[in-house]
Protein backbone atom coordinates (compact mmCIF):
# COMPACT_ATOMS: atom_id res chain seq x y z
CA UNK A 1 0.00 0.00 0.00
CA UNK A 2 1.49 3.33 -1.05
CA UNK A 3 1.31 6.37 1.15
CA UNK A 4 -1.46 8.09 -0.90
CA UNK A 5 -3.55 4.88 -0.75
CA UNK A 6 -3.09 4.76 3.00
CA UNK A 7 -4.44 8.30 3.36
CA UNK A 8 -7.19 8.42 0.74
CA UNK A 9 -10.79 8.47 1.93
CA UNK A 10 -13.62 6.39 0.49
CA UNK A 11 -14.12 8.98 -2.24
CA UNK A 12 -10.46 8.84 -3.31
CA UNK A 13 -9.54 12.24 -1.88
CA UNK A 14 -6.17 12.77 -0.20
CA UNK A 15 -6.00 14.99 2.90
CA UNK A 16 -3.83 18.09 2.75
CA UNK A 17 -2.67 17.44 6.33
CA UNK A 18 -2.83 14.03 7.99
CA UNK A 19 -1.36 12.00 10.83
CA UNK A 20 -1.32 8.33 11.68
CA UNK A 21 -0.68 6.60 14.99
CA UNK A 22 0.85 9.57 16.82
CA UNK A 23 2.06 8.69 20.31
CA UNK A 24 3.49 10.91 23.02
CA UNK A 25 4.09 10.27 26.71
CA UNK A 26 5.33 12.51 29.49
CA UNK A 27 6.58 10.00 32.01
CA UNK A 28 3.56 7.90 32.93
CA UNK A 29 1.13 10.39 31.43
CA UNK A 30 0.02 9.38 27.93
CA UNK A 31 -0.90 12.48 25.92
CA UNK A 32 -1.40 10.75 22.56
CA UNK A 33 -2.24 7.08 22.23
CA UNK A 34 -2.25 6.29 18.52
CA UNK A 35 -3.92 9.50 17.38
CA UNK A 36 -5.05 9.82 13.75
CA UNK A 37 -5.95 13.02 11.94
CA UNK A 38 -7.25 14.05 8.50
CA UNK A 39 -7.82 17.55 7.11
CA UNK A 40 -9.07 17.83 3.54
CA UNK A 41 -8.47 20.74 1.15
CA UNK A 42 -10.82 23.69 1.54
CA UNK A 43 -12.71 22.40 4.58
CA UNK A 44 -13.31 23.60 8.12
CA UNK A 45 -12.55 20.75 10.51
CA UNK A 46 -13.55 21.18 14.14
CA UNK A 47 -11.67 19.25 16.81
CA UNK A 48 -13.54 18.68 20.05
CA UNK A 49 -12.75 16.74 23.20
CA UNK A 50 -12.88 16.99 26.95
CA UNK A 51 -10.09 18.65 28.94
CA UNK A 52 -7.09 16.32 29.03
CA UNK A 53 -8.19 14.39 25.94
CA UNK A 54 -4.92 15.16 24.15
CA UNK A 55 -6.18 17.72 21.61
CA UNK A 56 -3.48 20.28 22.37
CA UNK A 57 -0.73 17.65 22.18
CA UNK A 58 -1.92 16.52 18.77
CA UNK A 59 -2.15 20.09 17.50
CA UNK A 60 1.30 20.87 18.88
CA UNK A 61 2.70 17.92 16.94
CA UNK A 62 0.95 19.00 13.73
CA UNK A 63 2.20 22.57 14.19
CA UNK A 64 5.82 21.59 14.88
CA UNK A 65 5.77 22.73 18.52
CA UNK A 66 6.27 19.19 19.83
CA UNK A 67 7.81 16.05 18.40
CA UNK A 68 5.76 12.87 18.84
CA UNK A 69 7.49 9.77 20.19
CA UNK A 70 6.27 7.83 17.17
CA UNK A 71 3.87 8.09 14.24
CA UNK A 72 3.89 10.01 10.99
CA UNK A 73 2.59 13.36 9.73
CA UNK A 74 1.83 14.00 6.07
CA UNK A 75 1.47 17.29 4.20
CA UNK A 76 0.17 17.00 0.64
CA UNK A 77 0.74 13.24 0.73
CA UNK A 78 4.40 13.49 1.77
CA UNK A 79 5.81 12.72 5.21
CA UNK A 80 7.08 15.83 6.99
CA UNK A 81 9.20 16.25 10.11
CA UNK A 82 8.62 19.67 11.60
CA UNK A 83 11.34 20.50 14.10
CA UNK A 84 9.80 23.84 15.07
CA UNK A 85 6.72 26.01 14.44
CA UNK A 86 8.85 28.01 11.99
CA UNK A 87 9.29 24.87 9.88
CA UNK A 88 5.52 24.42 9.81
CA UNK A 89 4.98 28.09 8.96
CA UNK A 90 7.47 27.88 6.10
CA UNK A 91 5.47 24.92 4.77
CA UNK A 92 2.24 26.95 4.94
CA UNK A 93 0.83 25.70 8.26
CA UNK A 94 -0.01 28.67 10.51
CA UNK A 95 -1.17 28.16 14.11
CA UNK A 96 -2.77 30.32 16.79
CA UNK A 97 -2.07 28.61 20.10
CA UNK A 98 -4.11 29.18 23.25
CA UNK A 99 -1.09 31.00 24.70
CA UNK A 100 -1.19 33.24 21.56
CA UNK A 101 2.66 33.14 21.28
CA UNK A 102 3.00 36.90 21.12
CA UNK A 103 5.72 39.30 22.24
CA UNK A 104 3.94 41.54 24.78
CA UNK A 105 6.64 44.23 24.81
CA UNK A 106 6.37 44.81 21.05
CA UNK A 107 3.73 46.72 19.11
CA UNK A 108 0.77 45.26 17.25
CA UNK A 109 2.51 45.84 13.92
CA UNK A 110 5.72 44.20 15.14
CA UNK A 111 3.79 41.15 16.35
CA UNK A 112 1.86 40.77 13.12
CA UNK A 113 5.08 40.73 11.07
CA UNK A 114 7.39 39.09 13.63
CA UNK A 115 9.92 37.03 11.67
CA UNK A 116 8.38 38.20 8.37
CA UNK A 117 9.24 41.88 8.36
CA UNK A 118 9.20 43.81 5.09
CA UNK A 119 12.44 45.52 4.08
CA UNK A 120 12.65 48.68 2.04
CA UNK A 121 13.62 48.29 -1.58
CA UNK A 122 17.02 49.17 -2.91
CA UNK A 123 20.17 49.70 -0.93
CA UNK A 124 18.33 50.66 2.27
CA UNK A 125 16.78 47.24 2.59
CA UNK A 126 19.51 45.13 1.03
CA UNK A 127 22.49 46.70 2.81
CA UNK A 128 21.16 48.54 5.84
CA UNK A 129 18.21 46.16 6.46
CA UNK A 130 15.84 49.08 6.98
CA UNK A 131 12.25 48.03 7.67
CA UNK A 132 9.41 49.23 5.46
CA UNK A 133 7.24 50.31 8.38
CA UNK A 134 4.80 52.28 6.23
CA UNK A 135 3.87 49.16 4.27
CA UNK A 136 3.65 47.02 7.42
CA UNK A 137 1.43 49.55 9.17
CA UNK A 138 -0.91 49.78 6.17
CA UNK A 139 -1.25 46.00 5.90
CA UNK A 140 -1.67 45.63 9.67
CA UNK A 141 -4.58 48.09 9.65
CA UNK A 142 -6.13 46.23 6.69
CA UNK A 143 -5.95 42.83 8.43
CA UNK A 144 -7.34 44.17 11.72
CA UNK A 145 -10.17 45.94 9.90
CA UNK A 146 -11.06 42.68 8.11
CA UNK A 147 -11.47 41.08 11.52
CA UNK A 148 -13.59 43.95 12.76
CA UNK A 149 -11.19 44.97 15.54
CA UNK A 150 -12.14 48.62 15.32
CA UNK A 151 -11.58 49.12 19.07
CA UNK A 152 -7.84 49.15 18.33
CA UNK A 153 -7.24 52.74 17.32
CA UNK A 154 -3.45 52.76 17.47
CA UNK A 155 -1.73 49.89 15.67
CA UNK A 156 1.58 51.03 17.19
CA UNK A 157 0.18 50.22 20.64
CA UNK A 158 2.20 47.86 22.83
CA UNK A 159 0.52 44.42 22.97
CA UNK A 160 0.75 44.12 26.77
CA UNK A 161 -1.59 47.12 27.05
CA UNK A 162 -4.35 45.36 25.07
CA UNK A 163 -7.27 43.49 26.55
CA UNK A 164 -7.38 39.70 26.34
CA UNK A 165 -9.92 39.84 23.55
CA UNK A 166 -7.88 42.33 21.56
CA UNK A 167 -4.76 40.17 21.88
CA UNK A 168 -6.74 37.17 20.68
CA UNK A 169 -7.96 39.16 17.71
CA UNK A 170 -4.44 40.23 16.75
CA UNK A 171 -3.24 36.61 16.90
CA UNK A 172 -6.12 35.43 14.70
CA UNK A 173 -5.50 38.26 12.22
CA UNK A 174 -1.82 37.25 11.99
CA UNK A 175 -2.68 33.63 11.22
CA UNK A 176 -5.30 34.50 8.62
CA UNK A 177 -2.95 36.98 6.97
CA UNK A 178 -0.08 34.54 6.48
CA UNK A 179 -1.52 31.02 6.49
CA UNK A 180 -1.14 29.84 2.89
CA UNK A 181 -2.32 26.22 3.09
CA UNK A 182 -3.54 25.33 6.57
CA UNK A 183 -4.61 27.48 9.51
CA UNK A 184 -4.94 25.91 12.96
CA UNK A 185 -6.97 27.93 15.48
CA UNK A 186 -6.87 26.76 19.09
CA UNK A 187 -9.87 28.30 20.92
CA UNK A 188 -9.80 31.48 18.79
CA UNK A 189 -12.99 32.96 20.31
CA UNK A 190 -12.36 32.05 23.95
CA UNK A 191 -11.66 35.64 25.08
CA UNK A 192 -13.82 37.48 22.55
CA UNK A 193 -17.16 39.22 22.91
CA UNK A 194 -20.24 38.39 20.87
CA UNK A 195 -19.52 40.89 18.09
CA UNK A 196 -15.84 39.96 17.81
CA UNK A 197 -16.72 36.25 17.83
CA UNK A 198 -19.08 36.78 14.91
CA UNK A 199 -16.32 38.57 12.98
CA UNK A 200 -13.91 35.69 13.61
CA UNK A 201 -16.45 33.11 12.39
CA UNK A 202 -17.14 35.19 9.29
CA UNK A 203 -13.41 35.54 8.67
CA UNK A 204 -12.95 31.76 8.97
CA UNK A 205 -15.57 31.29 6.26
CA UNK A 206 -13.90 33.91 4.06
CA UNK A 207 -10.51 32.23 4.45
CA UNK A 208 -12.04 28.87 3.54
CA UNK A 209 -13.41 30.48 0.36
CA UNK A 210 -9.80 31.23 -0.60
CA UNK A 211 -9.13 27.48 -0.59
CA UNK A 212 -7.28 27.36 2.73
CA UNK A 213 -8.11 24.44 5.01
CA UNK A 214 -8.89 25.36 8.63
CA UNK A 215 -8.68 23.41 11.89
CA UNK A 216 -10.85 24.85 14.66
CA UNK A 217 -10.29 23.55 18.20
CA UNK A 218 -13.15 24.76 20.33
CA UNK A 219 -15.36 24.01 23.33
CA UNK A 220 -18.07 26.28 21.91
CA UNK A 221 -20.40 23.68 20.43
CA UNK A 222 -22.84 26.15 18.80
CA UNK A 223 -19.92 27.73 16.92
CA UNK A 224 -18.60 24.31 15.94
CA UNK A 225 -21.93 23.12 14.57
CA UNK A 226 -22.49 26.42 12.78
CA UNK A 227 -19.37 26.51 10.62
CA UNK A 228 -17.67 23.09 10.64
CA UNK A 229 -17.86 20.76 7.64
CA UNK A 230 -16.72 17.84 9.78
CA UNK A 231 -16.05 17.28 13.47
CA UNK A 232 -13.09 15.27 14.78
CA UNK A 233 -13.93 13.88 18.23
CA UNK A 234 -10.93 13.23 20.48
CA UNK A 235 -10.96 11.11 23.62
CA UNK A 236 -8.26 9.50 25.77
CA UNK A 237 -5.43 10.53 23.48
CA UNK A 238 -6.88 9.43 20.14
CA UNK A 239 -9.57 10.08 17.58
CA UNK A 240 -12.65 8.04 18.31
CA UNK A 241 -14.96 9.37 15.59
CA UNK A 242 -15.52 11.82 12.77
CA UNK A 243 -19.02 13.13 12.23
CA UNK A 244 -20.85 15.67 10.11
CA UNK A 245 -22.87 18.31 12.00
CA UNK A 246 -25.81 17.69 9.68
CA UNK A 247 -26.02 14.06 10.74
CA UNK A 248 -25.81 14.22 14.54
CA UNK A 249 -26.89 16.68 17.22
CA UNK A 250 -24.67 18.61 19.62
CA UNK A 251 -25.93 16.37 22.43
CA UNK A 252 -24.85 13.29 20.49
CA UNK A 253 -21.41 14.78 19.88
CA UNK A 254 -20.95 15.52 23.57
CA UNK A 255 -22.14 12.01 24.46
CA UNK A 256 -19.59 10.45 22.09
CA UNK A 257 -16.90 12.77 23.43
CA UNK A 258 -17.56 11.75 27.05
CA UNK A 259 -18.06 8.05 26.36
CA UNK A 260 -21.79 8.04 27.12
CA UNK A 261 -22.59 7.07 23.51
CA UNK A 262 -20.87 4.68 21.12
CA UNK A 263 -19.26 6.25 18.04
CA UNK A 264 -21.31 5.93 14.84
CA UNK A 265 -20.59 3.41 12.13
CA UNK A 266 -18.22 4.45 9.30
CA UNK A 267 -19.71 7.03 6.97
CA UNK A 268 -21.04 6.39 3.47
CA UNK A 269 -18.96 6.09 0.32
CA UNK A 270 -17.56 9.41 -0.78
CA UNK A 271 -17.22 10.82 2.73
CA UNK A 272 -14.04 10.87 4.83
CA UNK A 273 -13.50 7.54 6.55
CA UNK A 274 -14.30 7.29 10.22
CA UNK A 275 -11.49 5.81 12.28
CA UNK A 276 -12.72 4.16 15.49
Protein Blocks (a to p, Z undefined) as FASTA:
>chain_A
ZZklmmpcfkopacfbdcehiacdehjacfbghiacdddehiacdddddehilmmmmmmm
mnopaccfbdcddeehiacddfbfklmmmnopacddfklopafkbcfklmmmgoiaccde
hjllmmnopacfklmmmmmmmmmmmnopaklmblkbcfklpcfklmmmmmmmmmmmmmmk
bccdehkllmpcfklmmmmmmmmmmmmmnopacddddfblklmmmmpmbdcddeehiafb
dcdfklpcfklmmmmmnopaccdddddehiacddZZ
